[in-house]
């Protein structure tokens, strides 16, 4: 029998060609990928509609929520129309740069992508554009604004769309000037249809449209978009790609179980996909069932990984509020600093009028960690909280948290 093929109940298992991506952006040739559903603004317009209308907008998305993958896919789709020149920048590593170094990096990335795209579409005035770019250095927000004022004059019938990922990484001293420059460009050319800088999207964990700098909101002309988690259909489609390559199916109940426990958080969905197919039920065409998902969740809850470590640091900062939210005692208040911070990092979400933990896995992982860190009274045995399979009985844990106030000494 081939090492790549195992006969399971007359169905041949095949070794997968791709993986479930657990880190970084998804390369669709190497990892399973599904486009997100319902990425819209408050007027229910999708991002393509906003771009076509020349809108400026911000995209709110916690880290490891699939935003970079989404942007890469969107830019590829946008480039199917030769009118568009999409530029994707990232400020992730720029926070500590001085002004000169910051704008030098923006120039390097922006100019190279713009020239590459105009070359690819055979733009006739490319030499003139190259000549201008070779002589125009970006040194501050003034020169940044002048760049697009001149490109608006030089470039015809092309629309530059700029996405800036990890916008929170912009050097603090440049935040107000940079946003104000974008705002001024938008207002100046808003009524002009033929313009080079056509649309701008800023991506970060904060609501940039409501950001107050120097007593004013320099980007309040923008739409706000919240990047959603995977839908149940997304999870079905993602796992179906693995089934198509291997002949190993996921039962409908198993997929629903994954969705119920993760609420579609992309990293968790992909990580469970890996654990299920590599650790729990590898190399077989036997279907993955809900009991397999339970085993995979237990493995995941005991893992040390960057995803949990990063979230734990944030949960630890707002531990008291996080625990209160677990008890379902906290009204959702977008003006509350602790709630806003926990939401920005994807730990909690709004559900009707309440703030709730984003998913069951986060709830169990971080409450269990805080639970074991707490100074428990002697008569409380941790064993009484353990279910078969070594998972915590969350109802008992939360009941004792309420009745015995075991966190009292910690807070």
C-alpha angles and dihedrals in degrees: 000000000000117000087230096051129055123180111230115177090330091306113113117228114216126200110252120249095207138038140223103259113234100172136040130344120341118252100205092210091058105029140038114264139184126182115241120252126230102011095169143142127241090280091054093249115144121229093258089058091049092050092047089053093050095246128164113221145163126228117212114207133151116233118277090022096119098262098132091048090049093051094048091051093046093051091051090051091047091053090062082081108067090208091074130077107189118196120193116198130175126206093189095119099032104082096101098039120114120236096267095048093044095055091042089059092046089051093049095051097037098047095046094050093045094051091045092053096044089049092050093054093044097243108196097216094049094121091055091050092048091050092053094046091049090059101037114080122191108229104148143351091285094059089043090057092044089054093064094039087060095040088052086060098041104040119069129188093002127106121209114209116189124198117187112197121199089018088169086075094071112122107265094233091057098046099091096040094047096048093043090052091052090047092051092049091050094050094043095052100028095110095041113094098192105062133133100222096057108161138005131199122190116197124200148122092263130070096252093185090066096042113129116209122173091353095304138083105240096187103040091123091076135096119238122231125185114206106228127219122247115295120225087259090053090055092048091049094047095051091042089063089059090048091051091056099040108024088233107128131206112223115237089244091052093053091048089050091054091049094047092051097043101029085219099300099166099220093049093047092051094043092052088048089057095046093047095051100035105032111018105035110004129167098011140104091220110121122257110243136192091265088058089052089053090054091047092051091052090052090048094049090056095048126110107217139148092251094060094036092055093046092046090057089056095043090050091056091057099027098141094051091044092053091047089052090052088056088054090238099123126092113217108255116174089197094059110103096213093047092047092051094048090048093048090058094047097248096119139018140191117267111181104303096339135083109231136179110268095241143348094258093058090046094053097039097051100034088050089052093049089043093057091044093054125097099248121201112252095248093059112090117199089211091071090065096054120103125199107289092037095273121141120255094233094192092059092043093052092043091056091044087058101039102036098031090219090172093056095101091048097055 
